[in-house]
Amino acid sequence: MKTRSPASALKKAVIRLRNGEILRGYLNPALLEHHATVELLTTEGAQKPVPMAEIYGVYFVREFGEIFEPERKTFLSRPKLPGLWVRIRHADGGECFEGVIENDLLGLLDRGIQFTPPDLNGPCTRIYLPRTSVKEITVLGLIGVSPRPQRRPRPVAPPTLQRRLFD
């Protein structure tokens, strides 16, 4: 029996395959990291299984259009989003992305990395790269965590000479 995602969990996505082919459709981003194949619901309404080994990148987009990759691949200044600011180099050596991931390095040990690209107003809201597509990840900074304030020692009250009520 197949388990299907609820329709509200499906997001607009463009999958770029290693051979250069582009697939447009809907998929659940939460299921990307746990399966060897991605179930894409195409814009025509057909289910299409895509093996994770063939995927170059998954781009979650606002609208289906010809342009789906972010124009800017690096931040112009320090990002404002909370998380880890990272630079990701593709395995083919060509592309290098910067983005913000959640502050959980154990998540990187799974199948891939999902990050927010620098251009928040661009066509792409999030990008997922399978582990086979990633050559190198460099952490550039930790954003949004304030340092712990120094604890001041509490003043010790001098002993009082007042009598207790029930002595």
C-alpha positions in Angstrom: 0.0 0.0 0.0 1.4 3.4 -1.0 1.5 6.2 1.5 0.7 9.5 0.0 1.4 13.0 1.4 -1.5 15.2 2.2 -2.0 17.9 -0.5 -1.2 20.7 1.9 2.3 19.3 2.5 3.2 19.4 -1.2 5.2 22.3 -2.4 6.0 23.6 -5.8 9.4 22.3 -6.9 11.7 22.1 -9.8 14.1 19.2 -10.0 17.2 19.5 -12.0 18.7 16.2 -12.9 22.4 15.4 -13.5 21.8 15.0 -17.2 20.4 18.5 -17.5 16.7 17.6 -17.7 14.3 19.8 -15.7 11.2 18.4 -14.0 8.4 20.6 -12.6 5.8 19.5 -10.1 4.9 19.1 -6.4 6.6 17.2 -3.6 6.8 17.0 0.1 10.1 18.5 1.4 10.0 16.5 4.6 10.3 13.2 2.7 13.4 14.2 0.8 15.9 13.1 3.4 14.3 9.7 4.2 13.9 8.0 0.9 16.0 6.8 -2.0 13.5 8.0 -4.5 11.5 11.2 -4.7 7.8 11.0 -5.6 7.1 14.0 -7.8 3.5 14.9 -8.7 4.0 16.4 -12.1 2.0 19.5 -13.3 0.0 17.1 -15.5 -1.1 15.2 -12.4 1.0 12.0 -12.8 3.2 10.4 -10.1 6.8 10.2 -11.2 9.4 8.5 -9.1 12.9 10.1 -9.4 15.9 8.3 -8.0 17.9 10.4 -5.6 21.2 9.4 -7.4 20.0 11.2 -10.5 19.1 14.5 -8.8 21.5 17.5 -9.1 19.3 19.8 -7.0 15.7 20.4 -5.9 14.5 24.1 -6.0 11.4 25.0 -4.1 9.9 27.9 -6.1 7.1 30.5 -5.8 5.8 30.0 -9.3 6.7 27.6 -12.2 8.7 29.6 -14.7 11.7 29.4 -16.9 13.9 31.0 -14.3 14.1 28.9 -11.1 17.6 29.3 -9.9 18.6 32.2 -7.6 20.3 35.1 -9.3 22.5 35.8 -6.4 24.4 32.8 -5.0 26.3 34.6 -2.2 25.2 37.0 0.5 26.2 40.7 0.0 26.6 41.1 3.8 26.0 39.0 6.9 22.6 37.3 6.7 19.8 38.1 9.1 18.2 34.7 9.3 19.0 32.6 12.3 21.0 29.4 11.8 24.4 28.5 10.3 25.7 30.5 7.4 27.4 28.0 5.0 29.1 27.9 1.7 28.3 24.7 -0.3 30.4 23.6 -3.3 28.8 21.2 -5.8 30.5 17.9 -6.5 31.0 18.8 -10.1 33.1 21.7 -9.0 31.2 24.3 -11.0 28.7 25.9 -8.7 29.2 27.4 -5.2 26.2 28.4 -3.1 25.9 30.3 0.1 22.9 29.8 2.3 21.5 29.5 5.8 20.7 26.1 7.3 19.2 25.3 10.7 21.7 24.9 13.5 21.8 21.1 13.5 24.9 19.5 12.1 23.6 16.0 12.7 21.1 16.7 9.9 24.0 17.0 7.5 24.9 13.4 8.1 21.7 12.2 6.4 21.0 12.2 2.7 21.4 15.9 1.9 21.2 19.5 2.9 18.3 21.9 2.7 19.1 25.6 2.8 17.7 29.1 2.3 19.4 31.0 -0.5 20.6 34.6 -0.3 18.0 36.2 -2.5 14.8 36.0 -0.3 12.8 37.8 -3.0 13.9 35.6 -5.9 12.1 32.8 -7.6 13.5 30.1 -5.3 12.7 30.0 -1.6 14.7 26.9 -0.6 17.1 24.5 -2.2 17.8 20.9 -1.4 21.0 19.3 -2.6 21.5 15.5 -2.2 24.7 14.4 -0.5 26.0 13.0 -3.7 25.9 16.5 -5.2 27.8 18.1 -2.4 31.6 18.2 -2.4 32.3 20.5 0.5 30.5 22.5 3.2 32.1 25.4 4.9 30.5 27.1 8.0 31.0 30.8 7.6 29.2 31.9 10.8 26.6 31.3 13.4 23.7 33.8 13.1 21.0 34.7 15.6 22.4 33.3 18.8 23.1 36.0 21.5 25.9 35.3 23.9 24.8 34.2 27.4 24.8 37.1 29.8 27.3 36.9 32.7 25.7 35.9 35.9 26.3 38.3 38.7 26.6 36.7 42.1 23.6 37.4 44.2 24.3 39.7 47.2 24.1 37.9 50.4 21.7 39.5 52.9 23.2 40.2 56.3 21.7 38.1 59.0 18.7 39.8 60.7 18.2 40.2 64.4 14.4 39.9 64.0 12.8 37.2 66.0 10.9 34.5 64.2 7.2 34.3 64.8 7.1 30.8 66.3 10.3 30.5 68.2 
